Amino acid sequence: MNWDTAGSHAGGQGAGRRGALDVSAYLVVGPDDTRGRSAASVVAAAVRAGFTAVQLRAKRQEAREQLALLAAMARAIGEAGGAGRVALLVDDRLDVALAARAMGLPVAGVHVGQKDVPAHICRQFLGREAVIGLSAHPADLPHLAAEDIEAADYIGTGPLYRTASKPDAGLDADGRFEARSLGEIAAFTKAAPRPVIVGGGLRAADLPAVRRTGAAGFFTISAVAGAEEPEKAARAMLAAWNEAEGAGR
């Protein structure tokens, strides 16, 4: 498939395309994460606070439900002033990303893990300008297919802490939890051929240290989506992330 022409029904005025991609403040959210509020309202709060990317993660929802959620989230991003600035992605579901684009929704791309459709296949279907994210642990790096690394725009890794939002994150083959240390993250960001974003139970207080590892950004679910005041929580996380920049990292 020709990457120049694939994904020509991308929709959305190029929102979040590769050339303008910013993954420094990345919200992952779905209906199960928001304490009964709409996912779109949490997205709007995060975008108003300055978040730069949003991923719909809706493991229990069927394709049409996910499409409706994406439409609502896209409206929320636009109404919060993020159109053309904030990338909207779908977790796992290449089919949903393709359908959303065919419907004219401003979906930038998809984020996939090691058991999902390979990143290079996603790239073939979504096209050269789509955004493709890839989850990987530091130990995975030597085993990642070169074509998947080439196709990816960024790599997400973690967790630093155990988190109820992703109860299986960080579990080894025997079901034991293994957190990633800041030292591991720093080595990974140095070795990885793509920008690395870090998450997994992060709090605002953790972010200056995370940024000093060389990470390109952070991702969060519960710290914003589960907060009493999501916009206030999002602003606190951004302030903490920017603190490291002000201190010269």
C-alpha positions as CSV (number, residue, x, y, z in Angstrom):
1,M,0.0,0.0,0.0
2,N,1.3,3.5,-0.9
3,W,1.8,5.4,2.4
4,D,1.3,8.7,0.5
5,T,-2.3,7.8,-0.5
6,A,-3.4,5.5,2.3
7,G,-5.7,7.0,4.8
8,S,-6.8,9.7,2.5
9,H,-10.2,9.9,4.3
10,A,-8.4,11.1,7.4
11,G,-10.8,13.9,8.2
12,G,-10.4,16.6,10.8
13,Q,-8.3,19.2,9.1
14,G,-5.0,17.4,9.9
15,A,-5.5,17.5,13.7
16,G,-2.6,15.9,15.4
17,R,-0.7,14.8,12.3
18,R,2.8,13.6,12.6
19,G,4.5,16.9,11.7
20,A,2.9,18.7,14.6
21,L,2.7,15.8,17.1
22,D,3.3,16.7,20.7
23,V,3.0,13.8,23.2
24,S,4.4,15.7,26.2
25,A,1.0,15.7,28.1
26,Y,-1.0,12.7,27.1
27,L,-4.4,11.7,28.5
28,V,-5.7,8.1,28.3
29,V,-9.4,7.9,29.1
30,G,-12.6,5.9,28.6
31,P,-16.0,5.6,30.2
32,D,-14.8,3.4,33.0
33,D,-12.2,5.9,34.3
34,T,-14.3,9.1,34.8
35,R,-16.3,8.5,38.0
36,G,-19.6,8.7,36.2
37,R,-18.8,11.8,34.2
38,S,-18.7,11.8,30.4
39,A,-15.3,11.0,28.9
40,A,-15.8,14.1,26.7
41,S,-16.1,16.4,29.7
42,V,-12.8,15.1,31.1
43,V,-11.1,15.5,27.7
44,A,-12.3,19.1,27.5
45,A,-10.9,19.8,31.0
46,A,-7.5,18.3,30.1
47,V,-7.3,20.2,26.8
48,R,-8.2,23.5,28.5
49,A,-5.4,22.8,31.0
50,G,-3.0,22.3,28.1
51,F,-2.8,18.6,27.4
52,T,-1.5,17.8,24.0
53,A,-2.8,14.3,23.1
54,V,-5.8,12.2,24.0
55,Q,-6.3,8.5,23.6
56,L,-9.6,6.7,23.8
57,R,-9.1,3.5,25.8
58,A,-12.5,1.7,25.9
59,K,-11.8,-2.1,26.3
60,R,-15.4,-3.0,27.0
61,Q,-17.2,-0.9,24.4
62,E,-18.1,-2.2,21.0
63,A,-17.0,-0.5,17.8
64,R,-20.1,1.7,17.4
65,E,-19.9,2.8,21.0
66,Q,-16.3,3.7,20.5
67,L,-17.1,5.7,17.4
68,A,-19.7,7.7,19.3
69,L,-17.2,8.3,22.1
70,L,-14.6,9.5,19.5
71,A,-17.2,11.9,18.0
72,A,-18.0,13.4,21.4
73,M,-14.3,13.7,22.3
74,A,-13.5,15.3,19.0
75,R,-16.2,17.9,19.6
76,A,-14.9,18.5,23.2
77,I,-11.3,19.0,21.9
78,G,-12.6,21.5,19.3
79,E,-14.7,23.4,21.8
80,A,-11.8,23.5,24.3
81,G,-9.6,25.1,21.7
82,G,-7.5,22.1,20.8
83,A,-8.5,21.5,17.1
84,G,-5.4,21.1,15.0
85,R,-3.2,21.0,18.2
86,V,-4.3,18.0,20.2
87,A,-3.9,14.5,18.6
88,L,-6.9,12.1,19.2
89,L,-6.0,8.5,19.0
90,V,-7.7,5.1,19.6
91,D,-6.3,2.4,21.7
92,D,-5.8,-1.0,20.0
93,R,-8.6,-0.7,17.4
94,L,-7.3,-0.2,13.9
95,D,-10.8,-0.9,12.6
96,V,-12.3,1.8,14.7
97,A,-9.6,4.3,13.7
98,L,-10.3,3.6,10.0
99,A,-14.0,3.8,10.4
100,A,-13.7,7.1,12.3
101,R,-11.6,8.6,9.6
102,A,-14.1,7.4,6.9
103,M,-16.8,9.2,8.9
104,G,-14.7,12.4,8.8
105,L,-13.7,12.4,12.5
106,P,-10.4,14.0,13.3
107,V,-8.7,10.8,14.5
108,A,-5.0,11.1,14.2
109,G,-4.2,7.4,14.5
110,V,-3.9,4.4,16.8
111,H,-1.9,3.2,19.8
112,V,-1.0,-0.5,19.8
113,G,0.6,-3.0,22.1
114,Q,2.7,-6.1,21.6
115,K,-0.4,-8.3,21.1
116,D,-2.3,-6.0,18.8
117,V,-2.1,-5.4,15.0
118,P,1.5,-4.7,14.3
119,A,2.5,-1.0,14.1
120,H,3.8,-1.4,10.5
121,I,0.4,-2.8,9.4
122,C,-1.4,0.1,11.1
123,R,0.9,2.4,9.2
124,Q,0.1,0.8,5.9
125,F,-3.6,1.2,6.4
126,L,-3.6,4.6,8.0
127,G,-1.0,6.3,5.8
128,R,2.1,8.3,6.1
129,E,0.7,11.2,8.0
130,A,-1.1,9.2,10.7
131,V,0.1,8.9,14.3
132,I,1.1,5.5,15.5
133,G,2.0,4.8,19.1
134,L,3.6,1.6,20.4
135,S,3.7,0.2,23.9
136,A,6.9,-1.5,25.0
137,H,8.8,-2.4,28.1
138,P,12.5,-1.7,28.3
139,A,13.2,-5.4,28.1
140,D,11.2,-5.5,24.8
141,L,13.5,-3.2,22.9
142,P,15.9,-5.7,21.5
143,H,13.0,-7.9,20.3
144,L,10.9,-5.2,18.6
145,A,10.6,-5.7,14.8
146,A,12.6,-3.0,13.0
147,E,9.6,-2.3,10.8
148,D,7.4,-1.7,13.8
149,I,9.9,0.7,15.3
150,E,10.2,2.5,12.0
151,A,6.4,2.8,11.8
152,A,6.0,4.2,15.3
153,D,6.0,7.8,16.2
154,Y,6.5,7.3,19.9
155,I,6.8,4.5,22.5
156,G,4.8,4.3,25.7
157,T,6.3,2.6,28.7
158,G,5.8,1.9,32.4
159,P,4.4,1.5,34.9
160,L,6.3,3.3,37.6
161,Y,3.6,2.2,40.1
162,R,0.8,-0.3,40.4
163,T,-2.4,1.2,39.1
164,A,-6.1,0.2,39.3
165,S,-6.6,1.7,35.8
166,K,-4.5,-1.0,34.2
167,P,-4.4,-3.8,36.8
168,D,-2.4,-6.1,34.5
169,A,0.3,-3.5,33.7
170,G,3.7,-4.5,35.0
171,L,2.9,-8.1,35.7
172,D,5.5,-10.7,34.7
173,A,4.7,-14.2,33.3
174,D,4.1,-15.4,36.9
175,G,1.7,-12.6,37.7
176,R,4.2,-10.7,39.9
177,F,4.2,-6.9,39.7
178,E,7.5,-5.3,38.4
179,A,7.7,-1.6,38.5
180,R,10.0,0.3,36.2
181,S,12.7,2.3,38.0
182,L,13.7,5.8,37.0
183,G,17.1,4.3,36.1
184,E,15.5,1.8,33.8
185,I,13.4,4.5,32.2
186,A,16.5,6.8,31.7
187,A,18.4,3.9,30.0
188,F,15.4,3.2,27.8
189,T,14.9,6.7,26.7
190,K,18.5,6.9,25.7
191,A,18.4,3.6,23.8
192,A,15.0,3.9,22.2
193,P,15.0,5.1,18.6
194,R,11.7,6.9,19.1
195,P,10.5,9.5,21.8
196,V,9.4,7.7,24.9
197,I,6.4,8.7,27.1
198,V,6.1,7.3,30.6
199,G,3.1,6.5,32.8
200,G,1.6,4.1,35.2
201,G,0.3,5.4,38.5
202,L,2.1,8.8,38.1
203,R,1.3,11.7,40.4
204,A,2.2,15.3,39.8
205,A,5.0,15.1,42.3
206,D,6.7,12.3,40.2
207,L,6.9,14.3,36.9
208,P,10.0,16.4,37.4
209,A,12.0,13.3,38.0
210,V,10.4,11.5,35.1
211,R,11.2,14.4,32.8
212,R,14.8,14.3,33.9
213,T,15.1,10.7,32.6
214,G,14.9,12.2,29.1
215,A,11.3,11.2,28.6
216,A,9.4,13.1,25.9
217,G,6.2,13.2,27.9
218,F,4.0,11.5,30.4
219,F,0.7,9.7,30.1
220,T,-2.0,9.4,32.8
221,I,-5.4,8.0,33.3
222,S,-6.7,8.2,36.9
223,A,-4.7,11.2,38.1
224,V,-6.8,13.4,35.8
225,A,-9.9,11.3,34.8
226,G,-10.5,10.1,38.3
227,A,-9.8,13.4,40.0
228,E,-12.5,15.4,41.8
229,E,-11.6,18.4,39.6
230,P,-10.0,17.1,36.4
231,E,-8.9,20.5,35.0
232,K,-7.3,21.5,38.3
233,A,-5.5,18.1,38.4
234,A,-4.4,18.4,34.8
235,R,-3.0,21.9,35.4
236,A,-1.1,20.6,38.4
237,M,0.5,17.8,36.3
238,L,1.6,20.2,33.6
239,A,3.0,22.6,36.1
240,A,5.1,19.8,37.6
241,W,6.2,18.6,34.2
242,N,7.3,22.1,33.3
243,E,9.1,22.6,36.6
244,A,11.8,20.3,35.3
245,E,12.2,22.4,32.2
246,G,12.5,25.6,34.3
247,A,15.2,23.9,36.4
248,G,17.2,23.0,33.4
249,R,16.1,19.4,33.6
